[in-house]
Amino acid sequence: MKRFRNISTALTLVLAISFLIICLLFSFSLSHLYGELSRQRQHELSQAAAQAAANHTSTLYRQAKALVSSCANAPIAGKQPASVQNRTPKEKRAMLDLLETMTEYCSTSAAKQYVLRLAFFHENGILVQYNPTSIRSASPEIELFLQSRPYLTLKETGTVANMGLYPRLNQENEWSFQYMLPVYGQTSSRVAGYLLGEFRLELFADQMPATGSVSYALSDDKGNLLTLPAGLLETEGELGSFLLSGQSGFARSGSWLYTVDRARIPDSDFTVSCIMKVTSPRQEKMQFAAMLCLILLGTLLLGLICIGICTRNLSIPADRLRNRLARVAENDLSPAPELEHLPGGFAQMGAAVNQMTVSIQGLMERAVAEANAKKDSEIAALQSQIYPHFIYNTLDSIHWMAKLQKNIGICTLTESLTALLRNLVRSPGERIPLREELDLLRHYITIQSVRYMDSFDCDILIPEELQDYRIIKFVLQPLVENAIFHGVEPADHFCKIVISATAEDGVLHLVVEDNGVGMDEQRLAVLNGQVEAADKGGIGAANVRSRIKLVYGENYGLFYESKTGRGTRAVIRIPLEK
């Protein structure tokens, strides 16, 4: 006992050794229990992952079915002609309207990227088909639709089956998900036709991304594996046969242990299997035992050190830190280097406090810079909203003219469209001379004049001296578009659109006026931004108003005046800029 200076030191050492032995024995016992709990935990995690994948996939699955249902229930679907012979112009227009409706519904659906086709067909040969990959795609023979599995099921049983996996129409050795609904007439319960939606296999596969240790597989009620991560079935062991069996549990492949759990996709005929790679129980026990021993040793040594060290005068550095934090709360961000010289671990805390103040000051500076950048980004975002809206209408015009006018006027439309698209690539916030804006507007008027068969006239009455002033681009086109669609098109008389401009007191007034049908007070309030629109359409006026206010300020903007049956007047108010 010469090594020990007193009895308390020896007793402390004996207690420490005894505690260490007891902890080691307890750790090995606990590791055995940990191995069993670990497998249960992995099983629960796999179950949760499978259910989460199924619920996530179900959302897009329901949206795909909803897309087909929306098209089938669209009022225009029930107005399709009953025969391929002697169709009237009204019936032809109804078929084109149905194609536009399917195109619109598909463009707003979350499942749009997985659509192979949307097709309305009738047993007598009527076919209206939307193919997102090609506007003028070749239509397959009607017999393909009449021989499809969803159609045969519907005719045989009289019931609509869930979306299922079937051979692709007009494709060999390829598969797709298909869903079909009957379309009923507007005034009777007769079946006017059938609406078929065909979707790519990635509709499910993309929603189940594989990670390093987790993979997913999709199977149907017949036990067929539809999607499977590459290489899983090629490995040795029982994993492949286990997946094919449709069971849940643990399976071994090579040196790895996998847990397989399944979850059914709600309201469908498909099941998601979660395949999670786990470590072996033996390996987990060894890892846990080693980790626990290290923790216990570290805890014991730390306790002995803390017992031997008498920590004094902790209140002084603590008070300094507290006072410094109070000043920071009062926006005092001045440096305090003395905090980095406090005793013990308080020096690190002091350095952290100083770093925090530097970070806060930097964040405040970045917040100012980001506030300036946010304005430009909002302008860009608002500008970008109008491009797809315009391009869609233009392409629709070209498609309509090619169908109904047998390619007459295609050159004129294409030339104007090319000129417009060339200017779309410019910076969203760019200011251009009013002269260039009018040139773009003339191209757009050319396109719409062809589409509406010269049913309106448009005069640009802007003095030459005003055409050199700069404005943000694409502010006149949406107003002319609104005048055509909402004023000229519904009118039963030849209409005229007049575009004029005046300058007064440093302010440029741009006016778009028509003698169309006008609008009621409710619609006028929506266009003036006084109330929110009930639907998501008609973004043009709101887009122009928002961009003007973001660029020029709240004192400028877009204002509408209108009287029912007499026409509409839109006025843009912006500052004069050279």
N, C-alpha and C positions, 0 to 999 in steps of 0.2 A: 504493500500500500504506500510505498514511498513516492510513487508517481502522483498520488493525490494529496493535495495540500490540506484537505479537510474532508469530513464525512459527507457533507452535502454534495461536493463534487463527485465523489464515488457513487453516491446514491443516484445522482442525476444520470451518470453514465450507465449504471445498471438498468435503470428504468428505460433509458433510451434504447439499449440493446434489446431488452424484453419487448418493448413496443415494436421495434423493427421486425423481430421474429414473428410476432403475432400478426403483424400487417402482411408479411410475406405469405404466411399460411392462408390468411383470409383472402389474399389476392388470387391465389391459385384456385381456391374454392369458388370465388366469385366469377373467375374466368370461364369455368365450366357452365355456370348459369348464363353468362353473357353469350356463349355460343348458341344456346337454344333461343334466347331472346332475340339474337341477331337475325336468325332465320325468320322468326316471326315478324320482325320489323321489316325485313326485306320483302316479305310476302305482302305486308300492309302497304308498303310504298309502291309495289308493283300493282296492287289492286287500285290504289288511288290514281296512279299514272294511267292505267287502262281506262278507268272511269272518266278521268279528265279528258283523255284523247277522244273517247266516245262522245262526250258532251260537246266538245269543241267541233268535232266533225259533224255532229247532228245539226249544228247551226247552219253550216253551208249546205248540208243535205236538204234541210227544210227550205232554205232560200232557193235552191234549184227547183224543188217541187212547186214553190210559190210562184216562180217565174212562169212555169208552164200553166199553172192555174190562172194567173193574171191574164195571160194571153187568151186562154180558153174562155174566160169570163168577160173579156172585153166586149162591149156592145157591138163593135164593128165585126167581130168574128161571126156573130149570128146573122149577119147581113150578106154573107157570101152567096154567089149565084148557085143555083141548083144544077146547072148543066154547063158543059163546055161549049155548047152550040149557041150561036146567036146571042152572045152576051151584050147587054145594053151598055152605053157609056157609063151609066150610074153604077152598074155591076162591076165594070172594069175599075172604076174609081174606088169601089169598096174593096177590091182585091189589093190595090195599091195602098189604100189606107190601112189595111190589115198588116201589110208588110212594114209600113212605117211604125205602126203600133208595136209590132214584135221587135223592131229595131230599137225603139225608144225604151221599152221595158227591159230589154237585154242590156242596154247601155247603163242603166241605173242599178242593175242587180249585182250583188256581191259575187255571184257565180258566173259573171259574164265571161271571164277568161277560160272557163271550162266548157262553154257551149260549142258543140259541133254543128248543130242545126236546130232551128225551130220551124216546124212545118205544119201547115193546115192542109188537110186533104179530104177528099170525098170519094166514095166508091165509084162515082161516075166520071172521075178523072180530074176534078178540080184540084189544083195544087198551088199553094202560096208558101214559099220557102225562104227563110232567112238563114244565110250562111255568113258568120262573122269574118271568115277568111277571104271572101270574095263577094263583091256586090253583084256581079253578074255570073255567078257560078252556074254550071250546067245542072239542070234539075234531073234527078234520077227518074226512072220510069215509075209510074204510079203503082205498078204491080209490086214493087219492093215494099212499099208501105202496107199494101194489103196482105202481104205475106209475113210481115214482121210479127214477132212473138207478142208484143203488147196488144196489137190489134186483134190477133187471133184469140188471145185470152179474154179481151173485152167482148168480142162477138160470141164466144162460147159460153162464158159464165155470166155475162151481163154486169160484171163488177170491175172496178178499177183496181189493179194490183199496185203494190208499192213499187217504187223505182227499182229496177232489176238490171242485171248484167246480161246483155244479149250481143250476138254478132252485129258488127257495124253494118249499116245499110250501104250497099254498093261498095263494100270493102271486103277483101278476103283475108281470113286469118287475123282479123282485128276485132276488138271488143269495145263496147261502150256501155254506159249506163243510160237507160231509156225509160221514159215516163210518158204515158198517154192519157188524155182525158177526152170525153165526148164534148162536142160543142152543140148547144141547143139554139134553135131559132129564137128570134126576138118575140114573136107573138104566139108561139106554140111550144109544146114539149117535144116536137120532132127533133131528131138529131140532124143538125146541119152539116156535120163533118166531124173530124177528129184532129186534135192538136197534139203533136208528138214533139217532145223535147229529148234531144240526144246530147250527152255530156261525156267528156273525156275521163279516163280512169284516174287522172290526177286530181279529180274532184275530191277523192278520199286520200290518195297517197300524199298530196302536198300538205295535208293537215296533220300528218303524223310524221314529223321529221325525226330521223334517227340521230342519236348522240353517241358519244364514245361507249357508254355502257347500257344504253336503252335503245331498243328497236321496236318497231310496230309491224304487225301483219293484219291484213283484212281478209275475212272469210265470210261466206254466205251461209244460209241455213242448210244447204246441202253438204256442207263440210269442205267446199272448194276454197283453197287459198287463192285470193285474187291479187294481193300485193304482198311482197316479202322482201326484206333487205337482202342484198346480194351476199352470198357466201354462207348464210346460216344453215341451209339444208345440205351444203356440201361438206360440212365439218363432220368429224367422226362422233360417234356417240348416239344417244337416244333422243337428242333434241328434235331432229327432223321428224321422226315417227311420232314424237310426243305432240308436236304442233298439228300434225295431220289427224291425230286422234281426237282433237277437240277438247282435251282435258286441261285442267289447271293444276299447278304444283311446281315441283323442282325437277329439273332434268340436267344431266351432265353431258358435256361435249368436250372431249379431250381432257385437259386439265382444269377446265372452267365449269363452274356450276351456274345454271340459269334458273330463274324463277319465271314462270309463265302464268299470267292471269288474263282473264277475258272480261270484256264488258260489251253489252249489246248497245248498238246505236239506237236511241229512242225512235219509235215509230218507223222502223226500217226492218229489213231482212238481213242485216249485216252485223258482224261482230268484230270488235277490235281486240287483238291480242297484244299485250305488253310483254316484251322479252327483255328481262333485265339481267345483266351479268353481275354475279356476286362472287366474293371470295369464299374459299372453302372454310367450313367451321374450324378445322384444326389451325389453319393459318390465322383466323380471327382470334382464337384463344391465345396463341403465342403472342400476337401483337398486343392484345389487351393486357396479358400478364406483364410483358416488358414495359408497357406504358405505365401500368399501375405501380410497378416497382420503382420506376424512375420518379414518379410523382411522390411516392411515399418517402424515398430517400431524400429528395429535394426538400420536402416538407420538414422532415426531421432535422436536417442540417440547418435549414433556415430558422427553425425553432430554437436550436442550440445557440445560433449566432445572436438571435434577438434577445435570448435570456442573458447572454454575456455582455450585451451592449446597453448602456444606460443612455437613453435619448433625452436630452434636456434642451431647454430653450426653443421649443417648437412653436411657441405662440408668437414670437417676434416675426420670423419670416412668414408665418401664416397671416398675421395682421397686415404685413406689407403687400402680400398678394391680394388680400381682400380689399384694401384701400385702392390698389391699382385697378382692380376690376370695377370698383365703384366709379372711378374716373372714366373708365372706358364706357360704362353705361351712360355717362353724361356727355359722350361724344368727344372726350379728350383722348386723341389718338397719338399724342406725342410719344417719342421713344423713351424707355426707362431702362437703360443698360445696367443699372445697379441691381435689378432683379436677377440677372444672370450670374451674380456673385454670391447668392445666398448659400448657406451651408446645406450639405447633403443633397437629397433629391429635390429640394426646393429650387435649386438653380435650373434644373430642367423644366420645372413648372414655370419659372420666371421667363425662360427662353420661349416656352410655348405661348405664354401670354403676349410677349413682344411679337412673336410671329403671328399671333391672332390679330393684333392691332394692325400689322402690316397687311394681312390678308383682307381685313375689313376695309381699310383704306383703298386697297386695290379693287375690291368689289364695288365700292362706291364709284370709283372712276370708270370701271367697266360698265356699270349700270347707266351712266350718262352716255357712254359711247353706244351701248346697245339700244338705248332709247332713240338715238338718232338713226341707227341702222334699221330699227323696227319700222320706221316710217317708209323707208325705201322698199323693204321686204313686203310690207302690206300693199304698196302700190303695185309691185310686181305680181303679187298673188291675185289682186283684183283684176289686173290687166289680163292675166292668163286665163281667167274664167271665161272671157268672152270669145277666145279663139276657138275652142271646140264647138261652142254654140254656133258661131258663124260658119265654120268649115262644114259642119253637118248640114246646115240648110243649103249651102252651095252645092255640095255633093248630091244632095237630094234633088236639087234642080237639074243637075246634069243627068242623073239617073232617070228622072221623070221625063225629060225631054227625049232621051234616047229611046225610051219605051214607047212614048205616044207620038213623037214626031219623026221616028225612023231616022235619027241622027242628023236632022236638019238643024243647023245652028250650033252644033257641037264646037266648031272652031272658035266662034265668038265667045262662047262661055269659057272654054279652056284658056283662051288668051287672057280674058279678064281675071279668071281665077288665079292664073299663074302670077300675074302682076300683083294681086292681093297677097298671095302666100309669100312672095318674095319680101314683102315688107313686114310680115309677121315676125321674122327672125330678129328684128331690131330690138334694142333695149326697151323694156316695158315703160320706163319712165322718161324716154327720149321725147324731146320737143322737136316738132317739125314745122316748117312753114305751112300756113293755111292752104297755100297753093297745092302742096303735096297731098294734104288731107282731101282736098277736093278731087284731085286726080284719082285717088283710091276710091272715093265715093262714086265717081263716074263709072269705074269698073264694076262696082257693086250694083249700081242702077242698071247697067247693061245686062248683067246676069238676071236680075229680077224682072226686067222688061221682057226678056225672052220667056222666063218661066210663066209670067202672067199674060203673055200674048198681047203685049202693048195695051193693056187695059187701063193704064194710067200714064200721065206725063209728068216729068220732073224738070223744073227750071231752077238754075243756080244763078241768083242775082246778087253777086257779091262784087263790089268795086275792086278794081285791080290794086289800088293803093292799100287795101286791107289784106290782100292775099300774101303779103310778105311777113306779116306778124306770125309769131310762133305759138303753137298750141300743142298740148299732149295729143298723141295720135289716137285714132279710133274713138272719137267722141261723137262725130256726126253720123257714122254708119249705124250704130244701134238705134238712134232716133229715127232715121229714115226707115230702118227695118220695122220698128214699132208702127210707124205711119202706114207702111204697106200692109202688114199683117193684121193690125187692129183697126185701121181706118179705111184703107182702100179695098182690101180683099172682101170684107162683108158687104160693101156698098153695092147697090144695084145700078149705079150710074158711073160714067167715066169720071175719074178723079184726077186731081192735079196736086202735086207736091211742090212747094216753093221753098227754096233755101236762100236765106238772105243774111246780111250782117251789117251792123252799124257800130260806130265807135263814139263814146261819149264819156268825158271826164276820166280818161285813162282806162276805161272799161270797154272790152269787146263783147258785143251781144251777137250771138249766133242763133238764128231762128229757123226752125223746121216746121212748116205749116201745111196742113192738108185740109181738103174739103170733104173728108170721108164721113163715116157714120158718127164720129164723136164718141164720147163715153159718159157714163153716169158718174155721180159724185163719189161713189165708193171706189171705183177704179181710178178716178182722178186722185183720190187721197192716197192710194197705194203708190202710184207713179211719183207723187210728190214726197214720198217718204214719210207721210203723216201717220199711216197705219201699216202694219206688217201684212204681206200678202199671205193668203190662205194656202196657196200652192207654192211649189218650188220653182215654177217657171217664171219667165219674164225678168231675167236678171239684168237685161241691158240697161234700163234706166237707172236702176240702183247701182250698177257697176260704174256708169259714167259719173253719177253724182258723188260716189265715194272717192273715185280717183281725183276729181276736181277739188274736193275739199282737202284731201291729203296733200295735193301738190300746191294749191294756191291759198288754202285757209278757209275758215268757216264763213267768210264774207262773200264767197263765190259758190256757184253750184248750178243746178238744173231745176227749172220750174216749168210746170205744165198748166195750160189753160185749155178748156174744152167745153163744148155744148153739144148735147145729144142731137144728132141729125144735122149738125152744121159744120163739124170738123174739130180739129185739135191743133194746138199751137204749143211747141216746145221751145224754150229759151235757155240757152247756155250763157252764163255770165262769168267771164274770166278777165284778168288784167291784160292790158296791152303789153306785149313783149316782142322785141325785135331780135 
